[in-house]
Amino acid sequence: MRATYGAERPCGRGPRVHIGSFTSGGGRGITTAAVDPHTGALTLLSATDALADPSYLAFDHGTGVLYAVSETERGTVGAFRPTSEGLIPLGPAVPVDGSGPTHLSIAGRRLLTANYTSGSVSSLSIAADGSPSGPARVLVHRGSGPDASRQERPHAHQVLPDPGGRWVLSVDLGTDSVRVYGPDEAAGELRLHAETALRPGSGPRHLAFHPDGRTVYVLHELEPQLTVCRWDPGPGRLAPVAEVPLAPEGLPEGVRAYPSAVVASPDGATVWAAVRGADTLAVLSLADGAEEPRLTASVPCGGSWPRDLAADPSGRRLYVANEHSGDVTWFDVDGRTGRPHRAGSVTVPAAACVVFG
């Protein structure tokens, strides 16, 4: 099943997804789609290229504002308000004072970005109307890893607050580590609190929290595996406890697996991971406990190079942004096994990210 653009409906009538894409790769920027609440099917509604290469998005469900990074040399962030006429920018894009931002998240009244190329995390204040405000406060990472071509310096790939909202975790592919930032009460900003070292050369990319708030799944890009960590929110400490390989067997010679995104199901029963190169979705059962994921299946992602993976709020469906094949594919999830089954797709050139909002 493939969908095409339809007429926009008044904002607020039915669920929406927003899809980021690389304008430098032929993408339309940020595309908004309606979600059929019964089937999960997407109907494309509108698109805006007001921001170059909006590769990652974040939606504030409290204020109804959509944020996007511009993954460019002079990295910026933009804010948009969804309306019946499409996405309306809330002023000009704001510099993050970092290069190549690949991820952003909302932490209270601050907007955080992970800047891959410059290896830093930026923090900007959020104004009353929801727009980001500079200048950015920049936290620079230090270090490197054993892979000379990918880890010659820090490469911050993700930044997000913990479920309690006190701490901020930053995943760095270049230094094989996860940094924990805490509040500096005097300055009203973030300060480095701790750093957890992971397997050298593994290239951690993203992490996801289990619904219990005390288990973290760190996904590695350079060595296809998932590291299970125990999170103690009291002292703000992250400790690795187990590793699970993700690459399916039987990959053609010369093909490498590059995991990209990880999601824990809302019911805490399953973890899913997108694996580029293999072009699969890894399914891990948590039937033995949150700290003991077990790989039970690897299913085709529905396209090529799955860059991002998102679950709908119910956990009954998964949406995959397949960058190279230029589509967003959705899957129905088996409630007993957690295994996704392909249900349809829409054409979105250079798709990079999917968020609900």
NURO-264279 format. One record per residue: x, y, z of N, C-alpha, C in turn; residue in one letter. Coordinates in steps of 0.1 Angstrom, whole numbers, padded with zeros to 4 digits, always signed. Each point is the difference from the previous one (the first is absolute). Layout:
// NURO-264279
XYZXYZXYZa;...
END
This chain:
// NURO-264279
+0009-0012+0000-0009+0012+0000+0009+0012+0000m;-0002+0010-0009+0007+0012-0001-0010+0012+0000r;+0004+0010+0007-0009+0012+0001+0006+0012-0007a;-0009+0009-0004+0005+0013-0006-0005+0011+0008t;+0003+0013-0004-0004+0011+0007-0015+0002+0000y;-0006+0003+0011-0015+0003+0000-0002+0014+0005g;-0013+0003+0002-0003+0014+0005+0003+0001+0015a;+0005+0011+0004+0003+0003+0014-0014+0001+0007e;+0000-0005+0012-0012+0002+0009+0004+0009+0011r;-0010+0006+0007+0003+0009+0011+0009-0007+0010p;+0010+0008+0005+0009-0005+0010-0007-0005+0012c;+0004-0011+0006-0006-0006+0012-0010-0011-0003g;-0004-0002-0013-0010-0010-0003+0007-0013-0004r;+0003-0008+0010+0007-0013-0003+0015+0001+0002g;+0007-0011+0002+0014+0000+0002+0008+0004-0012p;+0012+0005+0002+0009+0005-0011+0014-0006+0003r;+0008-0002-0011+0014-0002+0001+0007+0011-0008v;+0012+0003+0004+0009+0009-0007+0012-0008-0004h;+0005+0002-0013+0010-0008-0005+0011+0010-0005i;+0012-0002+0006+0012+0008-0005+0007-0007-0011g;+0006+0008-0009+0007-0006-0012+0011+0010-0004s;+0010-0006-0007+0012+0008-0005-0004+0007-0012f;-0001+0013+0000-0002+0008-0012+0011-0001-0009t;+0013-0002+0005+0011-0001-0009+0000-0013-0007s;-0009-0010+0004-0001-0013-0007-0013-0001-0007g;-0007+0011-0003-0012+0000-0007-0013-0001+0008g;+0002+0002+0013-0012-0001+0009-0007+0013+0000g;-0013+0000+0005-0008+0012+0001+0001+0008+0012r;+0009-0004+0009+0002+0007+0013-0008-0007+0011g;-0011+0007+0005-0008-0006+0010-0014-0003-0006i;-0004-0012+0000-0013-0004-0006-0009-0004+0012t;-0013+0005-0001-0010-0004+0010-0010-0009-0006t;-0003-0011+0007-0010-0010-0005-0010-0003+0011a;-0012-0003-0005-0011-0004+0009+0001-0015+0002a;-0003-0005+0012+0000-0014+0004-0014-0005+0001v;-0003-0010-0007-0013-0007+0001+0000-0007+0014d;-0009+0004+0009+0000-0006+0013-0003-0015+0001p;-0007-0005-0011-0004-0014-0001+0010-0009-0006h;+0007+0005-0011+0009-0008-0007+0015+0004+0001t;+0002+0012+0005+0014+0005+0001+0005+0006-0013g;-0008+0000-0011+0004+0005-0013+0003+0015+0000a;+0010+0004-0008+0003+0014+0000-0005+0006-0013l;-0006+0013+0001-0003+0008-0011+0008+0013+0001t;+0008+0002-0010+0009+0011-0001-0008+0013-0002l;+0002+0010+0008-0008+0012+0000+0007+0013-0005l;+0012+0002+0005+0007+0012-0004+0015-0001+0003s;+0008+0009-0005+0015-0001+0002+0005+0014+0000a;+0011+0002+0007+0007+0013-0001+0015-0002+0000t;+0007+0007-0009+0015+0000-0001+0006+0012+0006d;-0007+0006+0010+0005+0013+0006+0013-0002+0008a;+0003-0013+0003+0013-0003+0007+0007-0010-0008l;+0013+0002-0002+0008-0009-0008+0003-0013+0008a;-0001-0011-0006+0004-0013+0006-0005-0002+0014d;-0013+0001+0002-0006-0003+0014+0000-0015+0003p;+0011-0005+0004+0002-0014+0001-0006-0006+0013s;-0002+0008+0010-0006-0005+0012-0010+0010+0006y;-0011-0005+0005-0011+0009+0005-0003-0004+0015l;-0007+0009+0007-0005-0002+0013-0013+0008+0001a;-0010-0007+0006-0013+0007+0002-0003+0002+0014f;-0003+0012+0004-0004+0004+0014-0015-0002+0001d;-0005-0011+0006-0014-0002+0002-0007+0010+0009h;+0008+0006+0009-0006+0010+0009-0004+0013-0007g;+0009+0005-0009-0002+0012-0007-0004-0001-0015t;+0001-0012-0005-0004-0002-0014+0010+0005-0010g;+0012+0002+0004+0011+0005-0009+0009-0011-0005v;+0003+0000-0013+0009-0009-0006+0014+0006-0001l;+0010-0007+0004+0014+0005-0002+0008-0009-0009y;+0009+0006-0007+0008-0007-0010+0015+0005+0000a;+0009-0009-0002+0014+0004-0002+0002+0002-0015v;+0010+0008-0003+0004+0001-0014+0014-0005+0000s;+0001-0013-0005+0013-0007+0000+0010+0005-0010e;+0005+0012+0002+0009+0007-0009+0012+0004+0007t;+0010+0005-0008+0013+0004+0006-0002+0011+0011e;-0009+0010-0004-0003+0010+0010-0014-0004+0006r;+0000-0009+0010-0012-0006+0005-0009+0010+0006g;-0013-0002-0002-0011+0008+0006-0011-0009+0004t;-0010+0006+0007-0012-0006+0004-0011+0009-0004v;-0012-0006-0004-0011+0008-0003-0012-0005+0008g;-0010+0009+0001-0013-0004+0007-0011+0003-0009a;-0010-0009+0001-0012+0001-0009-0013-0003+0008f;-0010+0007-0003-0013-0003+0006-0010-0006-0011r;-0004-0012+0002-0009-0006-0009-0014+0007-0001p;-0004+0003-0012-0013+0007-0002-0008-0007-0011t;-0012+0004-0003-0007-0006-0011+0006+0004-0013s;+0009+0010+0000+0007+0004-0013+0013-0007-0001e;+0004-0008+0009+0013-0007+0000+0008+0006+0012g;+0013-0003-0001+0010+0005+0011+0003+0014-0002l;-0001+0008+0011+0003+0014-0001+0012+0003+0009i;+0011+0005-0006+0012+0002+0008-0002+0011+0011p;+0006-0003+0011+0000+0010+0011+0013+0008+0000l;+0001+0008-0010+0012+0009-0001+0011-0007-0008g;+0011+0006-0002+0011-0005-0007+0007-0012+0008p;+0008-0008-0007+0007-0011+0006+0011+0007+0009a;+0004-0007+0011+0009+0005+0010+0013-0009+0000v;+0012+0006-0001+0012-0008+0000+0002-0007+0013p;+0006-0012-0001+0003-0008+0012+0014+0001+0004v;+0008+0007-0008+0015+0002+0002+0007-0013+0000d;-0005-0009-0009+0006-0013-0001-0003-0005-0015g;+0008-0010-0004-0001-0004-0014-0007-0014-0001s;-0009-0001-0010-0006-0013-0003-0009-0006+0011g;-0009+0008+0006-0009-0005+0010-0009-0012-0006p;+0000-0011+0008-0007-0012-0005-0012-0004+0009t;-0001+0007+0011-0011-0004+0010-0003+0012+0008h;-0013+0000+0005-0004+0011+0009-0010-0006+0009l;-0002+0006+0012-0010-0003+0010-0004+0012+0008s;-0011-0002+0007-0005+0011+0008+0002-0004+0015i;+0007+0009+0007+0002-0002+0015-0005+0012+0007a;-0012-0001+0005-0006+0012+0007-0002+0011-0010g;+0006+0012+0004+0000+0012-0009+0013+0001-0008r;+0007-0011-0002+0012+0000-0008-0002-0009-0012r;+0007+0004-0011+0000-0009-0012+0015-0004-0001l;+0002-0014-0001+0013-0005-0001+0003-0006-0013l;+0012+0001-0006+0004-0006-0012+0013-0007+0002t;+0001-0012-0007+0013-0007-0001+0006+0003-0013a;+0012+0006+0000+0007+0004-0012+0011-0010-0004n;-0003-0007-0010+0008-0012-0004+0014+0005-0004y;+0000+0009-0010+0013+0004-0006+0009+0007+0010t;-0005+0009+0008+0008+0007+0009+0002-0007+0013s;-0007-0011+0003+0001-0007+0012-0004+0007+0012g;-0012+0006+0000-0004+0008+0012-0015-0001+0002s;-0005+0005+0011-0014+0001+0003-0003+0015+0002v;-0011+0005-0006-0004+0014+0002-0013+0000+0007s;-0001+0011+0008-0012+0003+0008-0005+0014-0003s;-0013+0001-0005-0006+0013-0002-0013+0001+0008l;-0003+0012+0004-0012+0003+0008-0012+0000-0010s;-0011-0003+0005-0013+0000-0007-0008+0012+0005i;-0004+0009-0010-0007+0012+0003-0015-0004+0003a;-0007+0010+0005-0014-0002+0004-0009-0005-0012a;+0003+0004-0012-0008-0004-0012+0005-0014-0005d;+0010-0006+0006+0005-0013-0004+0012+0001-0009g;+0004+0011-0004+0012+0002-0009+0013-0002+0008s;+0010-0006-0006+0013+0000+0006+0007+0013+0000p;+0008+0002+0011+0007+0013+0001+0014-0002+0004s;+0009+0007-0008+0015-0001+0003+0004+0012+0009g;+0013+0001+0002+0010-0009-0005+0000-0014+0006p;+0006-0010-0007+0000-0013+0005+0011-0002+0011a;-0003-0008+0010+0011-0004+0009+0005-0013-0005r;+0013-0001-0002+0006-0012-0007+0009-0008+0010v;-0003-0013+0001+0008-0009+0008+0009-0009-0010l;+0013+0002+0000+0008-0006-0009+0005-0014+0005v;-0001-0010-0008+0005-0013+0004+0015-0001-0003h;+0007-0009+0007+0014-0003-0002+0002-0015-0002r;+0010-0004-0008+0004-0014-0001-0001-0005-0014g;+0003-0013-0002+0000-0006-0013-0002-0015+0002s;+0000-0008-0011-0001-0014+0001+0009-0007-0010g;+0000-0014+0000+0010-0007-0008-0002+0000-0015p;-0012+0003-0004-0003+0000-0015+0004+0014-0005d;+0011-0001-0007+0006+0013-0005-0008+0008-0010a;-0009-0008-0007-0008+0007-0010-0013+0006+0005s;-0005-0005+0012-0012+0004+0005+0001+0006+0014r;+0011-0003+0007+0001+0004+0014+0013+0009+0002q;+0003+0008-0010+0012+0008+0002-0002+0011+0010e;-0012+0003+0004-0004+0010+0010-0014-0003+0005r;-0005+0008+0009-0013-0002+0005-0011+0002-0011p;-0010-0008+0001-0012+0002-0009-0013-0003+0008h;-0005+0011+0006-0012-0001+0008-0011-0004-0010a;-0008-0010+0003-0010-0005-0009-0014+0002+0005h;-0002+0000+0013-0013+0001+0006+0001+0007+0014q;-0010+0007+0003-0001+0006+0014-0014+0000+0004v;-0003-0004+0012-0014+0000+0005+0000-0001+0015l;-0011+0005+0006-0001+0000+0015-0005-0014+0004p;+0003-0004+0013-0004-0012+0005-0015+0001+0004d;-0007-0011+0002-0015+0001+0003-0003+0009+0012p;+0009+0002+0010-0003+0008+0011+0002+0015-0003g;+0007+0003-0011+0002+0014-0004+0012+0007+0008g;+0007-0007+0008+0011+0006+0008+0013+0000-0008r;+0002-0011-0007+0013-0003-0007-0002+0001-0015w;+0011+0002-0007+0000+0000-0015+0011-0009-0004v;-0003-0009-0009+0010-0010-0005+0004+0003-0014l;+0013-0001-0003+0005+0003-0014+0008-0012-0005s;-0004-0005-0011+0007-0012-0006+0010+0005-0010v;+0013-0004+0001+0010+0004-0008+0007-0012-0008d;-0002+0000-0013+0005-0010-0009+0015+0000+0000l;+0006+0012+0000+0014+0001-0001+0008-0004+0012g;-0005+0001+0012+0007-0003+0012-0005-0013+0007t;-0009-0007-0006-0005-0012+0005-0005+0001+0015d;-0008+0011+0002-0004+0002+0013-0014+0007+0000s;-0006+0000+0012-0012+0008+0003+0003+0009+0011v;-0002+0013-0002+0002+0010+0010-0013+0003+0007r;+0001+0003+0013-0012+0004+0008+0003+0014+0005v;-0010+0009-0004+0001+0014+0005-0011+0002+0010y;+0004+0009+0010-0009+0003+0011-0002+0015+0000g;-0009+0005+0008-0003+0015+0001+0011+0007+0008p;+0004+0011-0005+0009+0009+0008-0009+0010+0005d;-0004-0001+0013-0010+0008+0006+0004+0015+0000e;+0013+0003+0002+0004+0014+0000-0001+0006-0013a;+0004-0007-0011+0000+0006-0013-0013-0002-0008a;-0008-0009+0005-0013-0003-0006+0002-0008-0013g;+0012-0007-0002+0003-0007-0012+0004-0014+0003e;+0005-0007-0009+0005-0014+0002+0015-0001+0003l;+0004-0010+0007+0014-0002+0002+0002-0015-0001r;+0013-0004-0004+0003-0014-0001+0000-0007+0014l;-0007-0011+0001-0002-0007+0013+0008-0013+0000h;-0001-0008-0011+0007-0013+0000+0001-0004-0015a;+0008-0010-0003+0002-0005-0013+0002-0015+0001e;-0008-0008-0008+0000-0014+0001+0007-0005-0013t;+0011-0008+0002+0007-0005-0012-0006-0013-0004a;-0001-0002-0014-0006-0012-0006+0011-0006-0008l;-0003-0011-0007+0010-0008-0007+0007+0008-0010r;+0014+0001+0000+0007+0008-0009-0002-0005-0015p;-0003+0010-0008-0002-0002-0014-0015-0004-0003g;-0008+0000+0010-0014-0004-0003-0009+0011-0006s;+0004+0013+0003-0007+0011-0006-0015+0001+0004g;-0002+0003+0013-0014+0002+0005-0007+0011-0007p;-0012-0002-0004-0007+0010-0009-0013+0006+0007r;-0009-0009+0005-0012+0005+0007-0003-0009+0012h;-0008+0004+0009-0005-0008+0011-0015+0002+0002l;-0006-0009+0007-0014+0001+0003-0002-0006+0014a;-0009+0007+0008-0003-0005+0013-0012-0010+0000f;+0001-0010+0008-0011-0009+0003-0010+0007+0008h;-0013-0003-0002-0010+0007+0008+0002-0001+0015p;+0008-0009+0005+0003+0000+0015+0008+0011+0004d;+0006+0008-0009+0009+0011+0003+0013-0003+0005g;+0003-0013+0002+0013-0004+0006+0009-0009-0009r;-0005-0003-0012+0007-0008-0009+0002+0008-0013t;+0012+0000-0006+0004+0008-0012+0006-0009-0010v;-0005+0001-0012+0005-0008-0012+0008+0010-0009y;+0014-0003+0000+0008+0008-0009+0003-0007-0013v;-0003+0006-0011+0002-0006-0013+0013+0005-0006l;+0008-0009-0005+0013+0003-0006-0001-0001-0015h;+0007+0010-0007+0000+0001-0014+0012-0008-0006e;+0011+0001+0006+0012-0006-0007+0002-0015+0003l;-0006-0004+0011+0000-0015+0004-0014-0003+0003e;-0007-0007-0009-0015-0002+0001-0004-0008+0013p;-0002+0008+0010-0004-0006+0012-0008+0009+0009q;-0007-0005+0010-0007+0008+0010+0006-0003+0013l;+0004+0011+0007+0005-0001+0014-0011+0004+0010t;-0003-0010+0009-0010+0003+0010+0007+0006+0012v;-0005+0011+0005+0005+0007+0011-0010+0002+0011c;+0005+0000+0012-0008+0003+0012+0001+0015+0003r;-0011+0007+0001-0001+0014+0003-0004+0003+0014w;+0008+0007+0008-0004+0003+0014-0002+0015+0000d;-0013+0005+0000-0002+0014-0001+0003+0008+0012p;+0002-0007+0012+0004+0008+0012+0013+0007-0002g;+0011-0008-0001+0013+0006-0002+0003+0003-0015p;-0009-0003-0009+0002+0002-0014+0012-0008-0006g;-0001-0014+0002+0010-0008-0004-0005-0011-0010r;+0008-0002-0011-0004-0010-0010+0011-0011+0000l;-0004-0013+0001+0009-0011+0001-0004-0011-0010a;+0009-0004-0009-0002-0010-0010-0001-0014+0008p;-0010-0008-0005-0002-0013+0007+0000-0012-0010v;-0003+0003-0013+0000-0011-0010+0001+0006-0014a;+0003-0009-0010+0001+0003-0014-0008-0010-0008e;-0007+0005-0010-0007-0009-0009+0003+0003-0014v;+0005-0010-0009+0003+0003-0014-0013+0001-0008p;+0000+0009-0010-0012+0003-0008+0001-0004-0014l;+0012-0002-0006+0001-0002-0014-0006-0014-0004a;-0009-0001-0009-0005-0013-0004+0011-0008-0007p;-0002-0013+0000+0010-0009-0006-0003+0000-0015e;+0011-0004-0007-0001-0001-0015+0000+0012-0008g;+0006+0011+0005+0002+0012-0008+0009-0002-0011l;-0003+0005-0012+0009-0001-0011+0014+0005+0003p;+0010-0006-0007+0014+0004+0003+0002+0015-0004e;+0007+0007+0009+0002+0014-0002-0011+0009+0006g;-0011-0006+0004-0011+0008+0005+0001+0001+0016v;+0001+0013+0005+0000+0002+0014-0013+0004+0006r;-0002-0003+0012-0012+0005+0007+0003+0012+0008a;-0009+0010-0002+0002+0013+0007-0013+0004+0008y;-0002-0005+0012-0012+0004+0007-0002+0015+0002p;-0012+0004+0000-0003+0014-0001-0009+0005+0011s;-0011-0007+0004-0010+0005+0009-0005-0011+0009a;-0004+0003+0012-0005-0010+0009-0012+0005+0008v;-0010-0008+0002-0012+0003+0006-0005-0011+0009v;-0004+0004+0012-0006-0010+0010-0015+0002-0001a;-0007-0011+0000-0015+0000-0001-0006+0006+0013s;-0011+0007-0002-0006+0007+0012-0004-0010+0011p;-0003-0013-0003-0003-0010+0010+0012-0007+0006d;+0012+0004-0005+0012-0006+0006+0003-0014-0004g;-0006-0005-0010+0001-0014-0004+0010-0002-0011a;+0004+0010-0008+0008-0002-0012+0009+0012-0002t;+0011-0002-0006+0009+0010-0005+0002-0002-0015v;-0001+0011-0008+0002-0001-0014+0012+0008-0004w;+0008-0004-0010+0011+0007-0005+0000+0000-0015a;+0003+0011-0006+0001+0001-0015+0015-0002-0003a;+0003-0009-0010+0013-0003-0004+0002+0002-0015v;+0008+0011-0003+0003+0003-0013+0010-0010-0006r;+0002+0000-0013+0008-0010-0006-0006-0013-0001g;-0004-0006+0011-0008-0012+0000-0015+0003-0004a;-0004+0013+0002-0013+0005-0003-0011-0009+0007d;+0002-0001+0013-0009-0008+0008-0004+0007+0013t;-0011-0005+0006-0004+0004+0013+0003-0011+0010l;+0008+0002+0009+0003-0011+0010-0011+0001+0011a;-0005-0012+0004-0010-0001+0010+0006-0007+0012v;-0001+0006+0011+0006-0006+0013-0011-0001+0010l;-0002-0012+0005-0010-0003+0010+0006+0003+0014s;-0009+0006+0009+0004+0003+0013-0007-0009+0010l;-0004-0012-0005-0008-0009+0008+0008-0005+0012a;+0014+0000-0001+0008-0005+0011+0004+0012+0009d;-0005+0012-0002+0003+0011+0008+0006+0012-0008g;-0001+0012+0005+0004+0012-0007+0015-0001-0003a;+0008-0006+0009+0014+0000-0002+0005-0012-0008e;-0009-0008-0005+0003-0012-0008-0007-0001-0013e;+0002+0010-0009-0006-0001-0013+0005-0012-0008p;-0008-0006-0008+0003-0012-0008-0005+0002-0014r;+0010-0001-0009-0003+0003-0015-0009-0012-0005l;-0012+0003-0004-0009-0010-0004-0003+0000-0015t;+0003+0011-0007-0003+0001-0014+0007+0012-0006a;+0003-0001-0013+0004+0011-0009-0008+0001-0012s;-0008+0010-0002-0010+0001-0011+0004+0011-0009v;-0002-0001-0013+0003+0010-0010-0007+0014+0004p;+0008+0010-0002-0005+0014+0004-0010+0006-0010c;-0002-0007-0011-0010+0006-0010+0006+0009-0010g;+0014+0002+0001+0006+0009-0009+0015-0001+0001g;+0008+0011-0002+0014-0001+0001+0005+0011+0010s;+0010-0004+0008+0007+0010+0009-0010+0006+0011w;-0005-0008+0009-0010+0005+0010+0007+0009+0010p;-0001+0013-0002+0007+0010+0009-0007+0002+0013r;-0013-0001+0000-0008+0003+0013-0011-0009+0001d;-0004-0002+0013-0011-0009+0003-0008+0006+0011l;-0013+0000-0001-0009+0006+0010-0012-0009+0002a;-0004-0002+0013-0012-0007+0004-0011+0010+0002a;-0013-0004-0004-0011+0009+0003-0002-0001+0015d;-0008+0010+0006-0002+0000+0014-0005-0013+0007p;-0007-0008-0008-0006-0012+0005+0010-0012+0000s;+0011+0002-0009+0009-0011-0002-0005-0011-0009g;-0012+0003-0006-0005-0010-0010+0005+0001-0014r;+0007+0011-0003+0006+0001-0013+0014+0007+0001r;+0008-0003-0010+0013+0005-0002+0001+0008-0013l;+0007+0011-0001+0002+0008-0012+0015+0001-0002y;+0005-0003-0012+0014+0000-0004+0003+0010-0011v;+0009+0008+0003+0005+0010-0011+0011-0007-0007a;-0002-0004-0012+0010-0007-0009+0006+0011-0009n;+0012+0004+0004+0007+0011-0007+0002-0002-0015e;+0007-0011-0003+0005-0002-0014-0012-0004-0009h;-0009-0008+0004-0012-0003-0008-0010+0011-0001s;+0001+0010+0010-0009+0012-0001-0014-0003+0004g;-0002-0006+0012-0014-0004+0004-0001+0000+0015d;-0012+0001+0005-0003-0004+0013-0010-0012+0000v;+0004-0011+0006-0007-0012+0000-0006-0002+0014t;-0012-0005+0001-0006-0003+0013-0003-0015+0001w;+0001-0004+0013-0002-0014+0003-0010-0002+0011f;-0008-0010-0001-0009-0004+0011+0009-0010+0009d;-0002+0002+0013+0008-0007+0010-0008-0011+0006v;+0005-0013+0000-0007-0011+0006+0001+0002+0015d;-0012+0001+0007-0001+0003+0014+0006-0011+0009g;+0002-0012-0006+0005-0011+0008+0015-0001-0001r;+0006+0001-0012+0014-0002-0003+0008+0013-0002t;-0007+0011-0002+0007+0013-0003+0005+0000-0014g;-0003-0010-0009+0006+0000-0013-0008+0009-0009r;+0007+0009-0008-0008+0009-0009-0003-0006-0013p;-0011+0003-0006-0005-0005-0013-0003+0012-0009h;+0007+0001-0011-0002+0011-0009-0014+0002-0004r;-0005+0013+0001-0014+0003-0003-0002+0010-0012a;+0011+0008-0002-0002+0010-0011+0012+0010+0000g;+0000+0010-0009+0011+0009-0001-0005+0013-0008s;+0008+0011+0002-0002+0012-0007+0014+0004-0006v;+0000+0007-0011+0012+0005-0006+0004+0013+0007t;+0012+0000+0006+0006+0012+0006+0015+0000-0004v;+0004+0006-0010+0014+0000-0004+0010+0004+0011p;+0011-0008+0002+0010+0003+0010-0005+0001+0014a;-0010-0008+0003-0006+0000+0013+0010-0003+0011a;+0000+0008+0011+0010-0001+0011-0006-0002+0014a;-0012+0004+0002-0005+0000+0014-0016+0000-0001c;-0006-0006+0010-0014+0000+0002-0004+0003+0014v;-0008+0010+0003-0005+0002+0013-0015+0002+0000v;-0007-0003+0011-0014+0002+0001-0002+0014+0007f;-0011+0007-0005-0003+0013+0006-0012+0006-0007g;
END
